[in-house]
């Protein structure tokens, strides 16, 4: 396989600030150093791009930098390099696991602390950052993901709605007309994408406050599919249609927090997506334009998450 390499030097008289900043950036990017002064990432487009940006910053600081692709390193096999990446991630996961174990201990021995949810949110963010640069799926990541999920379930005990979502047969909802409220936002846009992607690619979706007799209503008063207890409509539909894809569940976490706003999952993607969706509404786009852009947005999210199966299990 291929690798992308970054190497740089700064003027000897330059302050330590740029050096420290670059070092921290390289650490966050997940770069390893198999040889002194050489930083390596897998040969992927996004990795090449971040190294190119770093090279530009070095040049602006009057230094020199080089970015290059290599096929192999003398004296180091690909499996050995991959193990270096995994070892780097292993250390990050170990720190998260230690903190998670302490939180689990507190939950077992005492009543739930008021800041338990906040502590879990911080751990999830740390995990997301580590998993984002876990290019070779370190097995320790799965263990941490399961631990955090267990803590999350423990915190939810006694707080989730007891209402049950009734299952439906997918084939019964093919070649149907759907309707939801005008000016679709967050939950409704995600549901429109879900319908077209997983239920009926040829579905007709109308935006109105008045459903017609042959239409299946969603996310509106009296709808067949709506909020169920503390679940948003998107989550209700996923449960009703028994859709189990891990990446789809991760998208559901984002929609839940944006729509319900209870801070349950604290996904790091929420802020940016929220701004984009609000911008579309402020721009006065038509319902059909909002839907087409929303479908493209959620297509991109789902595809990105589906490429990292274990991350979707967080």
ROTOR-998401 format. One record per atom (N, C-alpha, C): x, y, z. Coordinates in steps of 0.05 Angstrom, whole numbers, plus 32768, in hexadecimal, padded with zeros to 4 digits. Atoms other than C-alpha are relative to their C-alpha. Example, Ala and Ser with C-alpha at 12.3 -4.5 7.8 and 13.67 -1.06 7.14 Angstrom:
80127FE88000;80F67FA6809C;801280188000;7FF07FE87FFF;81117FEB808F;7FF18016800E;
//
This chain:
80117FE88000;800080008000;801280198000;7FF17FE78002;801580497FFB;7FFE80118019;7FFF7FEE7FE9;8026807E802E;8006801C7FF7;7FF97FE48005;802980CA802F;8011800A8017;7FEB7FF87FED;806580E98051;8002801E8002;7FFD7FE37FFC;806E812E806F;801980048011;7FE87FF97FF1;80B0814C8085;8004801E7FFE;7FFE7FE38000;80C081938099;801880098011;7FED7FF37FEF;80F381C280B7;7FF9801D8003;80057FE47FFB;80EC820680D6;801A800F8006;7FE77FF27FFB;8120823D80DC;80097FFD801D;7FF580057FE5;814D82328119;7FF980178013;80057FE97FEF;813D82788132;7FE280048005;801D7FFC7FFC;80F1826F812F;7FF97FF8801D;800980067FE4;80CB826C8171;7FF67FE38001;8008801C7FFC;80B5822A818F;7FE27FFC7FFA;801D80018004;806B823B8184;7FF87FF17FE6;8007800F8018;80678224813A;80077FE38002;7FF8801C7FFD;808C81E4814B;7FEC7FF08011;8013800E7FEE;805D81D28184;7FE57FFE7FF2;801A8001800E;802081E4815A;80007FEA7FEB;7FFF80148015;803781B88120;80017FE4800C;7FFF801A7FF3;8048817E814F;7FE47FF78009;801B80077FF6;80038181816F;7FED7FFA7FE8;801180068017;7FE28184812B;80057FE47FF4;7FF8801A800B;800881478113;7FF67FEA8012;800A80147FED;7FF481228152;7FE27FFC7FFC;801D80028004;7FAA81328147;7FF97FF37FE6;8005800C801A;7FAF811C80FF;80067FE28000;7FFB801D7FFE;7FC780D78116;801A7FF87FF1;7FE88006800E;800A80DC80F2;80147FF18012;7FEB800E7FF1;804180AC8108;801C80087FF5;7FE47FF98008;808D80B58105;80117FE78000;7FEF80188001;80AF807480EF;801E80077FFE;7FE47FF68001;80EF809D80E2;8000801C800B;7FFE7FE67FF4;810780DC8105;7FFB80167FEB;80057FE98012;80EB811B80E4;7FED7FF97FE9;801280098016;80BB80F380B7;7FE57FF9800C;801B80067FF6;807080F280C2;7FF17FF27FE9;800D80118014;804580BF809F;7FE27FFC8005;801C80078000;7FFC80B5808F;7FFA7FED7FE9;800680118017;7FD980838061;7FFB80117FE7;80037FF18019;7FD680988018;7FE380027FF9;801C7FFA8006;7F9080B48017;7FFE801D7FF9;80027FE48009;7F7880F47FF7;7FFE80138017;80037FED7FEA;7F6481148039;801A8003800F;7FE67FFF7FF2;7FA881038057;801480117FF1;7FEF7FEF8011;7FCD8122801D;7FF9801D8003;80097FE47FFE;7FA381608023;8009800D801A;7FF97FF47FE7;7FB0816B806D;801E80058002;7FE37FFC8000;7FFB81628063;800780187FEE;7FFB7FEA8012;7FF981948029;7FFA801B800E;80077FE87FF0;7FD781C78057;801680068014;7FEB7FFC7FED;800C81BB808C;801A800B7FF2;7FE97FF6800F;804381C58058;7FFE801D7FFA;80047FE48006;802582078045;800480118019;7FFC7FF27FE7;8024821D808E;801E80028007;7FE47FFF7FFB;806D820A8095;800E80147FEF;7FF47FED8012;808082328058;7FF9801D8007;80077FE57FF7;805A826E8073;801080098018;7FEF7FFB7FE9;8084826880B2;801E80017FF8;7FE47FFF800B;80C3826D8085;800F7FE68003;7FF3801A7FFE;80D18223808B;7FFE7FF17FE5;800180108018;80D781EB8059;7FF07FE68006;801080187FFC;80A881AF8050;7FFE7FF17FE6;800480118018;809F81758021;7FEA7FEC8006;801580147FFF;806381488015;80057FED7FE9;7FFB80138016;806E81087FED;7FF27FE58006;800B801B7FFE;805080C47FE0;80167FEC7FFD;7FEC80158002;807980867FEB;7FF17FE58000;800B801B8001;806B803C7FDD;80087FEF8018;7FF780107FE9;8095801F8015;8018800E800D;7FEA7FF67FF1;80C9802F804A;80157FEA8003;7FEA80137FFD;810D800E804C;80027FF7801C;7FFD800B7FE5;81107FDF8088;7FE67FFF800F;801A80007FF3;80C67FE78098;7FEB7FF47FED;8015800B8011;808F7FBB807C;7FE6800E8005;801A7FF37FFD;80487FD38072;7FF27FF6801A;800C80087FE7;802F7FA780AC;800D800D8018;7FF37FF37FE9;80637FC680DA;7FF7801D8003;80097FE47FFF;804D800C80C7;7FE48001800A;801C80017FF7;80047FFA80D1;7FFF7FFB801E;7FFF80057FE3;80167FE08116;80088019800F;7FF97FE77FF3;803680238126;7FE780128003;80197FF17FFF;7FF480458115;7FED7FF58016;8012800D7FEC;7FCD8013813F;800A8005801D;7FF57FFB7FE6;7FFD801C8179;7FFA801C800A;80077FE47FFA;7FF280678177;7FE48002800A;801C80007FF9;7FA7805D8179;7FFB7FF1801A;800380117FE8;7FAE802881AF;800480118019;7FFA7FEF7FE8;7FCC805B81DF;7FE980138005;80167FED7FFD;7F93808C81D2;7FE77FF1800C;8017800F7FF7;7F5E805781DC;80047FF7801D;7FFA80087FE5;7F80803F821C;7FF980168014;80067FE97FEE;7F7A8084823B;7FE280048003;801D7FFD8000;7F3080888228;7FF47FE98011;800A80177FF2;7F2480428243;80038003801E;7FFB7FFB7FE3;7F4380558286;7FEC8013800C;80147FEC7FF7;7F168092828D;7FE47FF48000;801B800C8002;7ED9806A8277;7FFC7FEC8017;800280137FEA;7EE8803582AB;7FF9800E801A;80057FF07FE8;7EE8806A82E1;7FE380098001;801C7FF88001;7EA5808482C9;7FED7FE98005;801080187FFC;7E88803E82C7;7FFF7FF9801E;7FFE80067FE3;7EA08033830F;7FEE80138010;80107FEC7FF2;7E7E80738326;7FE27FFA7FFC;801C80068006;7E3D805F8304;7FF67FE7800F;800880197FF2;7E3D801A8326;7FFE8005801E;7FFE7FFE7FE3;7E4E8033836C;7FEE8016800B;80107FE97FF6;7E2580738371;7FE980067FED;80157FF78012;7DE980958354;800D80107FE9;7FF57FF38018;7DF380B38310;8007801D8007;7FF77FE57FFB;7E1C80F38318;7FF380137FEB;800B7FED8012;7E00813282F9;801280057FE8;7FED7FFB8017;7E3E813882CE;80087FE67FF2;7FF98019800E;7E4080EF82B8;7FFD80027FE2;80057FFD801D;7E2181008275;801580127FF3;7FEB7FEE800B;7E538138826C;801A7FF27FFE;7FE7800F8001;7E8D810A827C;7FFF7FEC7FE9;800380138017;7E7280D7824A;8003800F7FE6;7FFE7FF18018;7E6C810D8216;801D80067FF9;7FE47FFA8005;7EB58120821F;800F7FE77FF7;7FF380198008;7ECA80D78219;7FF97FF97FE3;80088005801B;7EA180CF81DA;800F80117FEC;7FF17FEE8012;7EC3810B81BB;801D7FF77FFD;7FE5800B8001;7F0780EF81CD;80017FE77FEE;800180188010;7EF380AD81AF;7FFD80077FE2;80047FF9801C;7EDA80CE816F;8019800B7FF3;7FE67FF5800B;7F1C80F48167;80147FE97FFB;7FED80168004;7F4480B48171;7FF87FEE7FE9;800A80118015;7F18808B8143;8003800D7FE4;7FFE7FF2801A;7F1C80C0810D;801B7FFB7FF3;7FE68005800C;7F6680B28104;80097FE38005;7FF9801C7FFD;7F6380688113;7FFD7FF37FE4;80028007801C;7F72805880CA;7FFF7FE27FFC;7FFE801D8004;7F7C800D80D5;7FF07FF18014;8014800D7FEF;7F437FFD8105;800D7FF08017;7FF4800E7FE9;7F697FED8145;7FEB7FF28010;801580107FF2;7F437FB6816A;7FF9800D801B;80077FF37FE6;7F477FDF81AB;7FEA80147FFD;80157FED8004;7F198011818C;7FE47FF48004;8019800E7FFC;7EE07FDF818B;7FF97FFD801D;800480037FE3;7EE97FD281D5;7FF7801A800D;80077FE67FF5;7EE6801C81E6;7FE480077FF7;801A7FF9800A;7EA9802581BA;7FEA7FF28010;801380107FF0;7E847FED81DF;7FFE800B801D;80007FF57FE5;7E98800A8222;7FF080198002;800E7FE68000;7E7E804F8211;7FE27FFB7FFB;801C80078006;7E3E803081F6;7FF37FF68019;800B800B7FE7;7E34800A8237;7FFA80168014;80047FEA7FEE;7E3D804A825F;7FE780107FF8;80177FF0800A;7E0B806E8233;7FE67FF28007;8018800F7FFA;7DD88037823D;7FFA8001801E;80047FFF7FE3;7DE380398288;7FF4801B8008;800A7FE57FFA;7DD680848289;7FE380037FF7;801C7FFD800A;7D96807B8261;7FEC7FF18010;801280117FF1;7D7880488290;7FED80118011;80147FF27FF1;7D38806282AC;7FF8801B7FF4;80067FE6800C;7D37809F827E;7FF37FFD7FE5;800B8003801B;7D248083823A;7FE27FF98001;801D80068002;7CDC807E8224;7FFC7FE27FFD;8006801D8001;7CBB803A822C;7FF07FFA7FE7;801080058018;7C94804481EB;80107FF07FEC;7FF380128013;7CA3801081B7;7FF880077FE4;80067FFB801C;7CA8801B816D;7FF77FE67FF3;800B8018800D;7C7C7FEA8147;800E7FFB7FE5;7FF380068019;7CA07FC6810E;7FED80017FE8;801080008019;7C877FCD80C6;800F7FF07FEB;7FF4800F8017;7C947FA78085;800880147FEA;7FF67FED8013;7CBF7FCE8055;7FF17FFF7FE5;800D8002801A;7C9D7FB38016;7FE4800D8000;801A7FF37FFF;7C5B7FD0802E;8002801E7FFB;7FFD7FE38003;7C7880168026;800E80087FE6;7FF57FFA801B;7C9280117FDF;7FEA800C7FEF;80137FF48013;7C71803B7FA8;7FEA800F800F;80137FF07FF1;7C5080687FDB;8006801E7FFE;7FFC7FE37FFF;7C4680B37FE2;80038007801E;7FFA7FF77FE4;7C6280D58020;7FFB801E8002;80057FE47FFC;7C538118803F;800B8008801C;7FF77FF47FE7;7C7281448075;7FFD801E7FFE;80047FE37FFF;7C70818C808B;8013800F7FED;7FEF7FF08011;7C8C81C3805D;8019800A8010;7FE77FF67FF5;7CD181E38069;800E7FEA8010;7FF380167FF2;7CF281A0807B;801B8007800C;7FE77FFA7FF2;7D2A81A480AD;80087FE78010;7FF480167FF0;7D57817180D1;7FF27FE67FFE;800D801A7FFF;7D28813880E2;7FF27FF97FE6;800F80058019;7CFC813F80A5;80127FFB7FE8;7FED80048016;7D3781468075;800D7FE58002;7FF3801A7FFD;7D5881098093;7FED7FEA7FF9;801480148007;7D1780E2808D;7FFC7FFD7FE2;80038000801D;7D1080F68044;80177FF07FF4;7FE9800F800A;7D5680DC8038;7FFE7FE38006;8004801C7FF8;7D47809C805E;7FEC7FF27FEE;8014800C8011;7D09808F8035;800C7FFA7FE4;7FF68004801B;7D2D80997FF3;80187FEC7FFF;7FE880118000;7D6C80738008;7FFA7FE38008;8003801A7FF4;7D508038802E;7FE47FF47FFD;801B800A8001;7D0580328023;7FF57FFF7FE4;800B7FFF801C;7CF080497FDD;800E80167FF1;7FF27FEB800F;7D20806D7FAE;7FEE80117FEE;80127FF28012;7CE580817F82;7FE9800D800F;80167FF57FF0;7CBA809C7FBB;7FFA801C7FF8;80097FE48004;7C9180DB7FB1;7FFC800C801B;80027FF37FE6;7C99810A7FEB;7FF5801C7FFC;800E7FE68003;7C6A81467FF2;8003800F801A;7FFE7FEF7FE8;7C6F81818022;7FE680108003;801A7FF37FFC;7C2D8197803F;7FF77FFC801D;800B80047FE5;7C0881A08081;7FE77FEE7FFF;801880108002;7BCD81788066;80057FE67FF0;7FFB8019800E;7BDA812E8055;7FE77FF87FF0;8016800B8010;7BB0810E801F;7FFC7FE38009;8007801B7FF6;7B8D80CB802C;80147FEA7FFA;7FEF80168008;7BC080A18006;801E80058008;7FE57FF87FF9;7BFE80C28024;80087FF5801B;7FF480087FE7;7C2C80A9805B;800D8018800D;7FF67FE87FF3;7C3980E2808B;80177FFA8012;7FEA80037FED;7C7A80EB80B2;8007801A800C;7FF77FE97FF1;7C91811C80E6;7FEC80177FFE;80147FEB7FFE;7C50814280EB;7FE97FF58011;801680087FEE;7C1081418115;7FF07FE97FF3;801080178009;7BEC80FE810F;800F7FEE7FEC;7FF1800F8014;7C2480E080E5;80037FE38008;7FFA801D7FFB;7C30809580DE;801B7FFD800C;7FE580017FF5;7C7980A280ED;8006801B800C;7FFA7FE77FF3;7C8A80D78120;80127FFB8018;7FF180057FE7;7CAD80E08163;7FF47FEA8010;800A80157FEF;7CA780A48190;80108002801A;7FF27FFC7FE7;7CB780B381D8;801780147FFD;7FE97FEE8004;7CFD80D181D7;800F7FFB7FE6;7FF48004801A;7D0B80BB8190;7FF680147FEC;80097FEF8016;7D0980EA8155;7FF47FEF7FEA;800D800F8015;7CE480D68116;80137FEF7FF1;7FEC800F800F;7D2380C080F3;80077FE6800F;7FFB80177FF0;7D328090812D;7FE87FED8000;801880108001;7CEA8078812D;7FFF7FEF7FE7;8002800E801A;7CED806680E3;80167FEB7FFE;7FEB80148001;7D30804380EA;7FF87FE78010;800980167FF0;7D1380188122;7FE87FF17FF3;8017800C800C;7CD1800C80FE;80077FEE7FE8;7FF8800F8017;7CF37FF480BF;80187FED8005;7FEA80137FF8;7D287FCC80E6;801980047FF0;7FE87FFA800F;7D627FEF80C4;801880008014;7FEB80057FEC;7DA27FD880E7;801C800A7FF8;7FE67FF78008;7DDB7FF880C0;800E80128015;7FF27FF07FEC;7E0F801380F2;8003801D7FF9;7FFC7FE58009;7E1D805180C9;7FE580108001;801A7FF47FFF;7DD2805F80C6;7FF98008801D;80057FFA7FE4;7DCE805C8112;801080198009;7FF07FE97FF9;7E06808F8117;7FF3801A7FF5;800F7FE9800B;7DE080BE80E9;7FE880068012;80177FFD7FEF;7DA480B38116;8007800F801A;7FF77FF27FE8;7DCC80CB8152;8002801E7FFB;7FFE7FE48008;7DDB810C812E;7FE5800D7FFE;801B7FF58003;7D928117811B;7FF28002801B;800D7FFF7FE5;7D7B81068162;80098019800F;7FF77FE97FF1;7DA7813B8182;7FF8801A7FF4;80077FE7800D;7D978170814F;7FE280058003;801D7FFC7FFF;7D4C81648153;7FF58000801D;800A80017FE5;7D408150819C;800F80138013;7FEF7FEE7FF1;7D7A817A81B7;80027FF9801E;7FFC80097FE4;7D84815081F6;801D7FFA8006;7FE380057FFC;7DD0814981EC;80077FE38005;7FFC801C7FFA;7DCA80FD81EE;801A7FF67FF4;7FE9800C800D;7E0180EE81BC;801780137FFC;7FEB7FEC8002;7E28812F81B5;80137FFA7FE9;7FEF80058017;7E41811D816F;800F80197FF7;7FF17FE88007;7E79814D8159;7FF7800C7FE5;80087FF6801A;7E5981558114;7FE880138001;801A7FF37FFE;7E1A8176812E;8002801E7FF9;7FFE7FE38004;7E3181BF812F;800180097FE3;7FFD7FF8801C;7E4681C380E7;7FE77FFA7FF0;80188007800F;7E09819E80CC;7FE980128007;80167FEE7FF7;7DDA81C980F5;8002801B7FF3;7FFC7FE6800D;7DF8820980D8;7FF87FFF7FE3;80068003801C;7DF281EF8091;7FE27FFF7FFC;801C80038004;7DA981DB8099;7FF1801A8006;800D7FE77FFA;7D96821D80BA;800680147FE9;7FF97FEE8016;7DBA82428081;7FEE7FFB7FE8;801280068016;7D8F821E804E;7FE4800C8005;801A7FF57FFA;7D4F82338072;8001801F7FFD;7FFE7FE28002;7D67827C8077;800380097FE3;7FFD7FF9801C;7D77827A802C;7FE57FFF7FF1;801B8001800C;7D2D826F801E;7FFD7FEB7FEA;800280158015;7D37822F7FF5;7FE57FF38001;801A800D8002;7CF9820B7FDD;80027FE5800E;8001801A7FF3;7CE381CA7FFD;800F7FEB7FF0;7FF280148011;7CFD81A17FC2;801E80058001;7FE37FFA7FFF;7D4081C57FC5;800B7FF8801B;7FF780097FE5;7D4681B98010;80037FE28001;7FFE801D8000;7D3781708005;80187FF67FF0;7FEA800A8011;7D6981667FCC;801B8005800D;7FE77FFA7FF2;7DA081887FF4;80037FEE8019;7FFF80117FE8;7D8D81618033;80077FE37FF9;7FF9801B8009;7D90811F800D;801D7FFE7FFA;7FE480018006;7DD581307FF3;80118001801A;7FF17FFE7FE7;7DEC81448039;80017FE6800F;800280197FF0;7DD48104805B;800C7FE97FF0;7FF280148010;7DEE80DA8021;801E80018007;7FE47FFD7FFA;7E3380F7802F;80077FF7801C;7FFB80097FE4;7E2E80EC807A;80007FE18002;8003801D7FFF;7E1780A48072;80187FF27FF3;7FEA800C800E;7E4D8094803F;801A80028010;7FE77FFC7FF0;7E8480B2806A;80017FED8018;800080127FE8;7E6E808B80A8;80017FE37FF8;8000801C8009;7E63804B8081;801C7FF67FF9;7FE480088006;7EAD804C806D;80107FFA8019;7FF380067FE7;7EBF804780B7;7FED7FF18011;801480107FF2;7E94800E80D0;80028000801F;7FFE80027FE3;7EB0800A8116;7FFA801B800D;80077FE67FF5;7EAA80558121;7FE280038003;801D7FFF7FFE;7E61804E8113;7FF57FF18017;8009800F7FE9;7E5D801F814E;80038010801A;7FFA7FF17FE8;7E708056817F;7FE68008800F;
//
